[in-house]
Amino acid sequence: MIHRTTPAARTAAAQAVLALLCGTAAHAQTTETTLPSVTISAGTEQESATGPVQGFVAQRALSATKTDTPLIETPQAISVVTRDQMEAQGVQTLRESTRYSAGIVSSYFDSRVDSFKARGGDVTQYLDGLMRTYGTYNNIKVEPYTLERVEFLRGPSSVLYGQGSVGGVLNLASKRPQAERLREVQVQIGSHARKQIAADLTGPLDAEGQWLYRLVAVGRDSDSQVDHVKDDRTVFAPSLTWRPNADTSLTLQAHYQRDKSGSMIGFFPWQATRLPSPYGRIPTHTFISEPGWDAYDTDNTSWGYLFSHRLNADWTLRQNLRRTLSDVDYRTLYTGFTANSATGRPARPVFNPDNRTVTRDAVWQRNGGRMLLIDTQVEGRLRSGTVEHTVLAGLDVQRNHTNQATWRAVAPSIDVYNPVYGNFTPPSASALVRQPDVSQKQLGVYLQDQLRWGAWTATMGLRHDRAQTDTEGRPAAAIDDKAWTKRLGLTYQAGGGWAPYVGYSESFQPLGGVDVYGTPYKPQRGEQWEAGVKWMPEGRGISAFAAVYQLREKNRKTNDPANPLNSLQIGEVKIRGFEAEMTASLARHWDWTVGYAYTDARISRSNAGDQGQRVAGVPKQTASSWLMHRFAATGRGGWTVGAGVRYTGSQWSGTTAIDTPSVLLADAMVAYDAGDWRLALNINNLTDKVNITQCLARGDCFYGERRSVVLTGTYRF
């Protein structure tokens, strides 16, 4: 137990910090006031939407409302993947963290990005409520060991976050300093010569508990399932929290990450991946770039703060800020897309006439990104008669800048079945050609009210955004988009933990660019109706939902029949679907997740002759289930075993010539806890099934992850 008394001097210091962050002078107090003492007892605090959760079941989340709100009051389907679940399932990448969440699909096994799709659209990624990346191939993949939880909010969500697709928001919560002293060191060995050491240390720095710290560090030396491709990583993520009193909290965050990797995907042709070939399937370990030159090396540094100050009993001011600097050195050779009229070679990946060799395209990019993100919020809790209001007003600002220098060429062919390297001459740095810088600014103003009246909860939101994009030296390409988005939802607490709900939400996604007549393209607009029911019986350790929805996204580009060099914005897709998910942690002995999603995504308007067709790359059905049992009588200790299966249905590729087949994969784990020690063995793709994650109409297919085995030893002290 920690007993602390907060004098007026600390209150004055907190006000000074408030004035510095908000740019306004703090109101000077002329009378010294002594606040009452605060007593904190470990284990008695209510679960927060950013803190640790025991087991797989979270009760609260931030993503849907930007307020610490019970999941059962949220009129939108949301999944929370806790730290305990990530640890149990041996999550090594962000992509793996959501593989047991209903309806979200990660397309590629790729060293460059972790990309996601859901409800027929892309999923936008946020970290601590601020956009995580901007631009392409100029940032890092997330290290899951630095995360406390992953929240997936389904469907359009621009009313709180601004520009984004219809798929939803993946909001990642960083590990933050904790008042309870917790320390662990972790060592891993595994497939592909994986060797990793990690540490997570947190606790108070002083006897009063005003200063809290956390230090997360990761060092990895590893190969990958593709020959000559490394998967090395260095992470250093310190954070420091200052809590001078019960009303004020300031958390300073820093993050440095350096990755050294390469080309895990080769853009292999349909033939010898999905379709037959005289020489059989291309081996999944095949590397067709050049050893010693190929690279996907990233350096990423970020720093910022999370600030909160309770102005009085009803009003709280918050401000989150993050500055990110990233640089990427991307070099690769891959199956060529370059057409050759002399030989009749099409502009897509194909074999040469010998059915063994492929022509290669060579690319070198030096990419950079600079981001400044600020989100300022005022939250008020009011009452009008019998109605309780939680009002949120916010202003968020983005300043993003990307730069790039590139070199491209056609490289010599290579035999994919017996690669021989060394016939490629790497270019010098002087060959890189600087591309125009791109700058983007966004200003968003939003207002939300959560009204509670008896068993009813209504959520209403309205937002206005202005997004400006400028390309260096190209004034005609300047974009200035403005958009209003809104949201309305209603939830009823029916008793027994049941809560039916209905909701409407919108999104907007700037496209950038102009048509051949110089007219700027309008943003894509999405709108969704969703109805469902949630079940979270009190004290049962169960969280479940079932939802049906209908989505429409318009202003998609489609072909101009009068001009093949132009695109018209009359494209539209409609998506209808059903999703259901249950997560349970029962008496700390059983942990279980099960999820299913049906997605019917179809093109409703188009000039490309594909009206009525399914949207490419969207599986109609996905399903998963994970079950884990602890044999310990009480608490931690003893043996734990678990296993799961994941099903992804077939996908339309955009052409009748090829499709992406369905796949069923299995995972398993076994762990032993002995006091402060834990030893765990995780196996992904237990049967080592060769799987294809996607085939595209443009001519290429992509392999998924083969079997990987990781042994993790953890010591907590």
C-alpha positions in Angstrom: 0.0 0.0 0.0 1.2 3.5 -0.9 0.1 6.5 1.2 0.8 9.9 -0.3 -0.2 13.5 0.6 -0.3 16.2 -2.1 0.4 19.7 -1.0 -0.5 22.9 -2.9 3.1 23.2 -4.2 2.5 20.2 -6.3 -0.8 21.5 -7.6 0.9 24.7 -8.7 3.6 22.7 -10.6 0.9 20.7 -12.4 -0.8 23.9 -13.5 2.5 25.2 -14.9 2.8 22.0 -17.0 -0.8 22.5 -18.1 0.0 26.1 -19.2 3.1 24.9 -21.1 1.2 22.2 -23.0 -1.9 24.1 -23.9 -0.5 27.5 -24.6 -2.6 29.2 -22.1 -1.7 30.7 -18.8 -2.8 28.7 -15.7 -5.1 30.5 -13.4 -3.1 31.7 -10.4 -4.3 30.7 -7.0 -4.0 33.2 -4.2 -5.0 30.9 -1.4 -2.9 27.8 -0.5 -5.0 24.7 -0.5 -4.1 21.3 0.9 -5.7 18.4 -0.9 -6.8 15.3 0.9 -4.4 12.3 1.1 -4.8 9.6 -1.5 -4.5 5.9 -0.6 -3.8 3.4 -3.4 -4.1 -0.4 -2.8 -2.7 -2.8 -5.3 -5.4 -4.9 -7.0 -8.3 -2.6 -6.0 -8.2 -0.3 -9.0 -10.8 -0.6 -11.7 -9.7 -1.9 -15.0 -8.7 0.9 -17.4 -8.8 1.0 -21.1 -5.0 1.4 -21.4 -3.8 -0.8 -18.5 -3.0 -4.5 -18.0 -5.8 -7.1 -18.1 -5.7 -10.5 -16.5 -6.7 -13.1 -19.0 -8.2 -12.7 -22.5 -11.3 -10.7 -21.6 -11.2 -6.9 -21.4 -14.2 -4.9 -20.1 -13.3 -1.4 -21.4 -11.8 0.3 -24.5 -10.8 3.7 -25.8 -11.0 3.1 -29.6 -14.7 3.5 -30.1 -15.3 6.7 -28.2 -11.8 8.1 -27.2 -13.2 7.9 -23.6 -12.7 5.0 -21.1 -16.0 3.3 -21.9 -17.3 -0.2 -21.1 -17.4 -2.3 -24.3 -21.0 -3.2 -23.6 -22.0 0.5 -24.1 -20.3 0.8 -27.5 -22.7 0.7 -30.5 -20.1 -0.8 -32.8 -18.4 -4.2 -32.9 -14.9 -4.1 -31.3 -12.3 -6.7 -30.3 -9.6 -6.4 -27.7 -6.5 -8.6 -27.8 -4.9 -8.4 -24.4 -1.2 -8.8 -23.4 -2.0 -12.2 -21.9 -3.6 -13.4 -25.1 -0.6 -12.3 -27.2 1.8 -14.0 -24.7 -0.2 -17.3 -24.8 -0.4 -17.4 -28.6 3.2 -16.6 -29.0 2.6 -13.5 -31.1 5.8 -12.4 -33.0 4.3 -9.8 -35.4 1.4 -7.4 -35.4 -0.2 -9.5 -38.1 -0.3 -12.4 -35.8 -2.0 -10.5 -33.0 -5.4 -10.4 -34.8 -5.5 -13.8 -36.4 -8.1 -15.0 -33.9 -10.3 -11.9 -34.2 -13.4 -12.2 -36.3 -13.4 -10.7 -39.8 -9.9 -9.1 -40.0 -7.5 -10.5 -42.5 -3.8 -9.8 -43.0 -2.9 -10.4 -46.6 0.8 -10.8 -46.9 3.8 -12.5 -45.1 6.0 -9.5 -45.7 9.0 -7.8 -44.2 7.9 -4.4 -45.2 4.4 -3.9 -43.7 1.7 -5.5 -41.6 -1.4 -4.7 -43.7 -5.0 -5.6 -42.8 -8.4 -5.8 -44.4 -11.9 -6.0 -42.9 -15.4 -5.5 -44.1 -14.2 -5.1 -47.7 -11.8 -2.3 -47.1 -8.4 -1.4 -45.6 -7.8 -1.0 -41.9 -6.1 2.2 -40.6 -3.5 1.8 -37.9 -3.2 4.1 -34.8 -0.9 4.0 -31.8 -2.1 5.5 -28.6 -4.9 7.2 -30.5 -2.6 8.9 -33.0 -2.0 7.7 -36.7 0.9 5.3 -36.8 2.1 5.6 -40.4 1.7 7.9 -43.4 3.1 7.1 -46.9 4.3 3.8 -48.3 7.4 1.9 -47.3 8.8 4.7 -45.2 8.1 3.3 -41.7 8.5 0.3 -39.4 6.6 -2.8 -38.5 5.4 -2.8 -34.9 7.2 -4.8 -32.2 4.4 -6.6 -30.4 6.4 -6.9 -27.2 6.1 -3.1 -26.7 2.2 -3.3 -26.7 -0.2 -3.7 -23.8 -3.2 -4.4 -26.0 -4.6 -4.3 -29.6 -8.1 -2.9 -30.2 -9.9 -3.5 -33.5 -12.9 -1.2 -34.1 -14.9 -2.4 -37.1 -16.3 -0.2 -39.9 -16.1 3.5 -40.8 -14.7 5.6 -37.9 -13.8 9.0 -39.3 -16.0 10.9 -36.8 -13.1 10.5 -34.3 -10.1 9.8 -36.4 -10.4 11.7 -39.6 -9.4 10.2 -42.9 -9.6 6.4 -43.1 -11.1 3.5 -45.0 -14.3 1.6 -44.3 -12.5 -1.4 -42.9 -12.0 0.0 -39.5 -9.4 1.2 -37.0 -6.6 -0.9 -35.4 -5.6 1.0 -32.3 -2.5 -0.2 -30.5 -1.9 0.7 -26.8 1.7 1.0 -25.7 3.0 -0.4 -22.5 2.9 2.4 -19.9 4.6 2.9 -16.5 2.8 1.0 -13.7 2.6 1.8 -10.0 3.3 -1.9 -9.2 6.9 -3.0 -9.6 7.1 -5.6 -12.4 10.3 -6.8 -14.1 10.9 -9.5 -16.6 13.7 -10.8 -18.8 12.9 -13.0 -21.8 15.0 -15.2 -24.0 13.8 -16.8 -27.3 15.2 -19.3 -29.7 13.4 -20.7 -32.7 13.1 -21.6 -36.3 15.4 -19.9 -38.8 18.1 -19.5 -36.2 16.0 -17.0 -34.3 17.8 -15.6 -31.2 16.1 -12.9 -29.2 16.4 -11.3 -25.8 13.9 -8.8 -24.4 13.3 -7.0 -21.1 10.3 -5.2 -19.6 10.9 -3.2 -16.4 8.4 -0.9 -14.6 7.6 0.5 -11.2 7.9 3.6 -9.0 11.1 5.7 -8.9 10.3 7.3 -5.5 8.7 6.4 -2.2 5.6 8.6 -2.8 4.9 7.0 -6.2 4.8 10.3 -8.0 7.4 9.1 -10.6 6.9 5.9 -12.5 9.1 4.4 -15.2 9.0 1.7 -17.8 11.7 0.4 -20.1 11.1 -2.1 -22.9 14.0 -3.4 -24.9 14.3 -6.0 -27.6 17.3 -7.4 -29.5 17.0 -10.0 -32.2 19.3 -11.8 -34.6 17.4 -14.1 -37.0 17.1 -15.4 -40.4 13.7 -16.0 -42.1 11.9 -18.6 -44.2 13.4 -17.0 -47.3 17.0 -17.7 -48.1 19.5 -14.8 -47.5 16.8 -12.6 -45.8 17.5 -11.5 -42.2 14.9 -10.5 -39.6 17.1 -8.5 -37.2 15.7 -5.9 -34.8 16.8 -3.5 -32.1 14.1 -1.7 -29.9 14.6 0.7 -27.0 11.4 2.2 -25.6 11.6 4.1 -22.3 8.7 6.0 -20.8 8.3 8.1 -17.6 5.1 9.2 -15.8 4.8 12.1 -13.4 1.7 12.1 -11.2 2.0 15.0 -8.8 -1.5 14.5 -7.6 -4.7 12.5 -8.2 -5.8 15.0 -11.0 -2.7 15.2 -13.2 -0.7 12.8 -15.2 2.1 13.4 -17.7 3.7 10.4 -19.5 6.8 11.1 -21.6 7.4 8.4 -24.3 10.3 7.7 -26.6 10.9 4.8 -29.0 13.8 3.8 -31.1 13.7 0.9 -33.5 16.1 -0.4 -36.1 15.2 -3.3 -38.4 17.5 -5.1 -40.9 15.6 -7.4 -43.3 15.1 -7.9 -47.0 12.7 -9.3 -49.6 10.5 -12.0 -48.2 8.2 -11.9 -51.3 9.3 -12.3 -54.9 6.0 -11.5 -56.8 6.1 -15.0 -58.3 4.0 -15.8 -61.3 0.7 -17.7 -61.2 2.4 -20.6 -62.8 4.4 -22.7 -60.3 2.6 -21.2 -57.4 -1.2 -21.5 -57.9 -1.1 -23.1 -61.3 0.9 -26.2 -62.5 4.4 -26.0 -63.9 6.6 -28.6 -65.6 9.2 -28.2 -62.9 6.8 -28.1 -60.0 6.0 -25.5 -57.4 8.5 -22.7 -56.7 10.0 -23.5 -53.2 8.8 -21.1 -50.5 12.3 -20.4 -49.4 13.4 -19.1 -52.9 15.2 -15.8 -53.0 15.6 -14.2 -56.4 17.1 -10.9 -55.4 20.9 -10.4 -54.8 22.6 -11.4 -51.5 24.6 -8.6 -50.0 22.7 -5.9 -51.9 19.0 -6.7 -51.2 17.8 -4.9 -48.1 14.8 -3.5 -46.3 16.5 -1.6 -43.5 14.6 0.9 -41.3 15.5 3.4 -38.7 12.6 4.9 -36.7 12.7 7.4 -33.8 9.7 8.8 -32.1 9.0 10.8 -28.9 6.0 12.5 -27.4 3.7 12.7 -24.4 0.3 11.7 -23.0 -1.1 14.4 -20.7 -4.2 14.5 -18.6 -5.4 17.0 -16.1 -8.8 17.0 -14.2 -9.8 20.6 -14.1 -12.6 19.9 -11.6 -14.9 17.1 -10.6 -16.6 17.2 -14.0 -14.1 18.3 -16.6 -10.8 16.8 -17.8 -8.3 18.1 -20.3 -6.1 15.7 -22.3 -3.4 16.2 -25.0 -1.4 13.5 -26.8 1.5 14.4 -29.0 4.0 12.3 -31.0 6.8 13.3 -33.4 8.2 10.5 -35.6 11.2 10.4 -37.9 11.8 7.4 -40.1 14.2 6.4 -42.9 14.2 3.3 -45.0 16.7 1.8 -47.4 14.8 -0.5 -49.7 16.6 -2.5 -52.4 15.2 -5.5 -54.2 15.0 -7.6 -57.4 11.8 -9.3 -58.1 9.9 -11.0 -60.9 9.5 -8.4 -63.6 6.4 -6.5 -64.6 8.2 -4.8 -67.6 6.7 -5.5 -71.0 9.0 -6.4 -74.0 7.2 -6.0 -77.3 10.1 -7.6 -79.2 9.7 -10.9 -77.4 6.0 -10.6 -76.7 6.5 -10.5 -72.9 3.4 -9.1 -71.2 3.5 -6.5 -68.4 3.1 -9.0 -65.6 5.1 -11.7 -63.9 5.7 -14.7 -66.2 8.3 -17.3 -66.9 10.6 -17.1 -69.8 10.1 -19.8 -72.5 12.3 -22.3 -70.6 9.7 -22.3 -67.8 12.5 -22.0 -65.2 13.9 -18.5 -65.4 12.2 -15.1 -64.8 13.2 -11.7 -65.9 13.7 -9.4 -62.9 13.0 -5.8 -62.2 15.4 -3.9 -59.9 14.4 -1.2 -57.6 16.3 1.0 -55.1 14.4 3.4 -52.9 15.6 5.7 -50.1 12.4 6.7 -48.3 11.9 9.1 -45.5 9.0 10.2 -43.4 8.3 12.9 -40.8 5.1 13.1 -38.8 3.8 15.5 -36.1 0.5 14.5 -34.5 -1.4 16.4 -31.8 -4.8 15.5 -30.4 -6.3 17.8 -27.7 -9.5 16.8 -26.0 -11.8 18.2 -23.3 -14.1 15.7 -21.6 -17.0 16.7 -19.4 -19.4 14.6 -17.3 -22.8 16.4 -16.9 -26.3 15.7 -15.9 -29.6 17.1 -17.2 -32.5 15.8 -15.2 -32.2 12.0 -15.3 -29.9 12.0 -18.3 -26.1 11.7 -17.8 -23.8 13.1 -20.5 -20.2 12.3 -21.3 -19.2 15.1 -23.6 -16.0 15.1 -25.7 -14.7 18.0 -27.8 -11.5 17.6 -29.6 -9.1 19.2 -32.1 -6.4 17.1 -33.8 -3.7 18.2 -36.1 -1.4 16.2 -38.5 1.7 17.4 -40.3 3.2 14.7 -42.5 6.1 14.9 -44.9 7.5 12.1 -47.2 10.6 12.1 -49.4 12.0 9.6 -51.8 14.9 9.0 -54.1 14.6 6.1 -56.6 16.4 4.0 -59.2 14.8 1.4 -61.4 16.2 -1.0 -64.1 15.6 -4.3 -65.8 17.9 -6.9 -64.3 19.2 -10.2 -65.7 17.1 -13.3 -65.5 17.4 -15.9 -62.7 16.5 -19.6 -62.4 13.9 -19.8 -59.6 14.6 -23.5 -59.1 18.4 -23.2 -58.9 19.2 -19.5 -58.3 22.8 -18.5 -59.2 23.7 -15.0 -58.0 26.3 -12.5 -59.1 25.3 -11.5 -62.6 23.8 -8.2 -61.4 25.9 -5.0 -61.1 24.6 -2.9 -58.2 24.2 0.9 -59.0 26.1 3.6 -57.1 24.3 6.1 -54.9 24.7 8.7 -57.6 22.1 6.7 -59.7 19.3 7.6 -57.3 16.9 10.2 -58.6 15.3 12.5 -56.1 11.4 12.5 -56.3 9.2 15.4 -55.4 8.5 15.7 -51.6 4.9 15.3 -50.5 3.5 17.3 -47.6 0.1 16.7 -46.0 -1.8 18.7 -43.4 -5.0 17.7 -41.7 -7.1 19.6 -39.2 -10.0 17.9 -37.5 -12.6 19.2 -35.1 -15.0 16.8 -33.4 -17.8 16.7 -30.9 -19.3 13.7 -29.2 -22.0 13.1 -26.6 -22.6 9.8 -24.8 -26.0 10.1 -23.1 -27.1 7.6 -20.5 -30.8 7.4 -19.4 -31.7 4.4 -17.4 -30.9 1.3 -19.4 -30.4 3.3 -22.6 -27.1 4.7 -24.0 -27.0 7.0 -27.0 -23.7 8.0 -28.8 -23.7 10.9 -31.1 -20.8 12.4 -32.9 -20.0 15.1 -35.5 -16.6 16.0 -37.1 -15.2 18.3 -39.7 -11.9 17.7 -41.5 -9.7 19.6 -43.8 -6.9 17.7 -45.5 -4.4 19.4 -47.8 -1.8 17.6 -49.8 1.0 19.4 -51.8 3.5 17.8 -54.1 6.8 19.7 -54.6 6.9 21.5 -57.9 3.5 20.3 -59.0 0.9 22.9 -58.1 -1.7 21.2 -60.3 -1.6 18.2 -58.0 -2.4 20.2 -54.9 -5.4 18.7 -53.0 -7.7 20.5 -50.5 -10.4 18.2 -49.3 -13.0 19.1 -46.7 -15.5 16.7 -45.2 -18.2 16.4 -42.5 -18.7 12.9 -41.0 -21.2 11.8 -38.4 -22.2 8.9 -36.2 -25.2 7.9 -34.2 -25.7 4.8 -32.1 -28.1 3.5 -29.5 -27.6 0.7 -26.9 -30.0 -0.9 -24.5 -28.9 -2.8 -21.3 -31.4 -5.6 -21.3 -30.2 -7.3 -18.1 -28.2 -10.5 -17.7 -25.3 -8.8 -19.5 -27.2 -8.6 -22.8 -27.1 -5.3 -24.8 -28.7 -5.0 -28.3 -27.5 -2.0 -30.3 -27.9 -0.2 -33.6 -25.5 2.3 -35.1 -24.7 4.5 -38.1 -21.2 5.7 -39.0 -19.3 7.4 -41.9 -15.8 7.6 -43.3 -13.8 9.7 -45.8 -10.5 8.8 -47.5 -8.7 11.4 -49.7 -7.4 9.9 -52.9 -5.2 12.7 -54.2 -4.4 13.4 -57.8 -6.4 14.8 -60.7 -8.1 13.4 -63.8 -6.9 14.1 -67.4 -9.0 17.3 -67.4 -7.2 18.6 -64.3 -10.2 18.0 -61.9 -9.1 16.8 -58.5 -10.5 13.5 -57.4 -13.0 13.7 -54.5 -12.4 11.7 -51.4 -13.9 8.2 -51.1 -16.9 8.3 -48.8 -18.2 5.4 -46.8 -21.4 4.9 -44.7 -22.4 1.9 -42.6 -25.5 0.7 -40.8 -24.8 -1.9 -38.1 -27.1 -3.8 -35.7 -26.1 -6.4 -33.1 -26.1 -7.6 -29.6 -23.4 -7.9 -27.0 -23.2 -10.3 -24.1 -20.9 -9.6 -21.1 -22.5 -11.2 -18.0 -21.1 -9.6 -14.8 -18.4 -11.6 -13.1 -18.4 -14.4 -15.7 -15.3 -13.5 -17.7 -17.1 -13.6 -21.0 -17.3 -11.0 -23.8 -19.3 -11.8 -26.9 -21.0 -10.0 -29.8 -22.9 -10.8 -33.0 -23.5 -8.1 -35.6 -25.0 -7.6 -39.0 -24.0 -4.6 -41.2 -24.4 -3.0 -44.5 -21.7 -0.8 -46.0 -21.5 1.4 -49.0 -18.3 3.1 -50.3 -18.6 5.5 -53.2 -16.3 7.7 -55.3 -14.1 4.7 -56.2 -12.2 5.1 -59.4 -13.4 3.2 -62.5 -12.4 3.2 -66.1 -13.4 6.1 -68.5 -14.8 4.4 -71.6 -14.1 7.6 -73.6 -10.5 7.8 -72.6 -8.4 4.8 -71.5 -5.9 7.2 -69.8 -8.6 8.6 -67.5 -10.6 7.4 -64.5 -14.1 8.4 -63.5 -15.3 8.5 -59.9 -18.5 6.6 -60.3 -17.3 3.4 -58.8 -19.2 2.0 -55.8 -19.1 -1.1 -53.7 -21.7 -2.5 -51.3 -20.8 -4.9 -48.5 -23.2 -6.9 -46.4 -22.0 -9.1 -43.7 -22.3 -10.9 -40.4 -19.7 -11.3 -37.6 -19.7 -13.1 -34.3 -17.1 -13.5 -31.7 -16.7 -14.8 -28.1 -13.8 -14.5 -25.8 -13.8 -16.2 -22.4 -11.4 -16.5 -19.4 -13.2 -18.9 -17.0 -11.9 -19.2 -13.4 -8.3 -18.7 -14.7 -8.3 -22.3 -16.0 -9.8 -22.0 -19.4 -9.2 -19.3 -22.1 -11.2 -19.5 -25.3 -11.8 -17.5 -28.4 -14.1 -18.3 -31.3 -15.0 -16.0 -34.2 -16.8 -16.2 -37.6 -17.3 -13.6 -40.3 -19.3 -13.7 -43.5 -18.5 -10.9 -46.0 -20.4 -10.3 -49.2 -18.5 -7.5 -50.9 -19.6 -6.6 -54.4 -19.0 -3.9 -57.0 -22.3 -2.1 -57.4 -21.3 0.6 -60.0 -18.4 0.5 -62.5 -17.4 1.1 -66.1 -14.9 -1.9 -66.1 -17.5 -4.5 -66.9 -17.2 -6.0 -63.4 -20.5 -4.7 -62.0 -21.9 -7.4 -59.7 -18.6 -9.1 -59.2 -17.1 -9.8 -55.8 -14.5 -7.3 -54.6 -11.0 -8.7 -55.2 -9.0 -9.9 -52.2 -12.0 -10.3 -49.8 -12.7 -13.8 -48.5 -16.4 -14.5 -48.2 -15.9 -16.6 -45.0 -13.3 -16.6 -42.2 -13.4 -18.5 -38.9 -11.1 -19.2 -36.0 -11.0 -20.8 -32.6 -8.4 -21.0 -29.8 -8.7 -23.1 -26.6 -6.2 -23.1 -23.7 -6.3 -24.9 -20.4 -4.2 -24.3 -17.3 -3.7 -27.4 -15.1 -2.6 -25.3 -12.0 -4.9 -25.5 -9.0 -4.6 -21.7 -8.2 -2.9 -18.7 -9.9 0.2 -19.2 -12.0 2.1 -22.4 -11.9 2.1 -25.8 -13.6 1.3 -26.9 -17.1 -0.7 -25.0 -19.8 -1.6 -26.4 -23.2 -3.5 -24.7 -26.0 -4.3 -25.1 -29.7 -6.2 -23.2 -32.4 -7.4 -23.4 -35.9 -7.8 -20.6 -38.5 -9.8 -20.8 -41.7 -9.7 -18.2 -44.5 -12.1 -18.8 -47.4 -11.3 -18.5 -51.1 -10.9 -15.0 -52.6 -11.9 -13.6 -56.0 -8.7 -12.2 -57.7 -10.5 -9.9 -60.2 -10.2 -12.4 -63.1 -11.6 -15.8 -63.9 -8.0 -17.0 -64.7 -7.0 -17.4 -61.1 -8.3 -17.3 -57.6 -6.9 -17.5 -54.1 -7.6 -20.9 -52.5 -9.1 -21.4 -49.0 -6.8 -22.5 -46.3 -7.1 -24.1 -42.8 -4.1 -23.7 -40.5 -3.5 -25.0 -37.0 -1.4 -23.6 -34.1 -0.4 -25.1 -30.7 1.4 -24.2 -27.5 2.6 -25.8 -24.3 4.0 -23.9 -21.3 5.2 -24.6 -17.8 5.2 -22.1 -15.0 7.3 -22.5 -11.9 7.2 -19.5 -9.6 9.0 -16.6 -11.3 9.9 -18.8 -14.3 7.9 -19.5 -17.4 8.9 -21.7 -20.3 6.7 -21.8 -23.4 6.8 -23.6 -26.8 4.6 -22.1 -29.6 4.1 -23.6 -33.0 2.5 -21.7 -35.8 1.2 -23.6 -38.9 1.5 -26.9 -37.0 1.3 -29.1 -40.1 3.7 -27.0 -42.1 1.1 -26.4 -44.8 2.2 -24.5 -47.9 -0.4 -21.7 -48.3 -1.0 -18.9 -50.7 -2.3 -15.7 -49.0 -3.3 -13.9 -52.2 -3.2 -14.1 -56.0 -3.7 -10.9 -57.9 -5.2 -10.2 -61.4 -2.0 -8.5 -62.3 -0.2 -11.8 -62.5 1.4 -12.7 -59.1 0.8 -14.8 -56.0 2.2 -14.6 -52.5 3.1 -17.4 -50.1 2.1 -17.4 -46.4 4.2 -18.4 -43.4 5.4 -22.0 -43.1 5.7 -23.8 -39.8 7.7 -21.8 -37.2 8.7 -23.0 -33.7 9.7 -20.6 -30.9 10.8 -21.5 -27.4 10.5 -18.7 -24.9 11.9 -18.5 -21.4 10.8 -15.7 -19.1 12.0 -14.8 -15.7 10.0 -12.3 -13.6 11.5 -10.7 -10.5 
